Amino acid sequence: MRVFLNFLAGLIFGIGLIASGMADPSKVLNFLDFTGTWDPSLAFVMAGAIAVTSVGYALVQRRAKPVLENQFQIPAKWPVDARLVLGSAMFGLGWGLGGFCPGPAITALPLAAPGTLVFVPAMGIGIAAAVHLLRRSPTTTDG
């Protein structure tokens, strides 16, 4: 049941990405181009996603436990550190240069969108390198 629900959630997410245009790197790049061909429509997509998520969180927080788990997996709060800032900067640079972030890139892969055949493998290499570096780091507390 859990696998089916995860698949269904991913399918809905992917359809939403395609319908909103977020799987199109030119749409994303135009959103980031404030001085040229700026396209503000992506801001409306983000605002809609925030609104839906806010309602979802408000409903879920009223529950004692999740439907398919024993407890909620809520990350502990911690201060902003160098790893968070560096990771966020790298994510933003990759998004700005490639026009993709991980979800839309994987969604656009079967659509044969230009750039995905380069971006997705490069993203995989980057993830593998980060995991390798984090495992070697003696200060890592992540599992």
Protein Blocks (a to p, Z undefined) as FASTA:
>chain_A
ZZmmmmmmmmmmmmmmmmnopmpmklmmmmmmmmlmccfklmmmmmmmmmmmmmmmmmmm
mpmbdfkbcbdcddddddddfklmmmmmmmmmmmmmnopafklmmmmmmnopghjlmmmm
mmmmmmmmmmmmmmmpmkbcbZZ
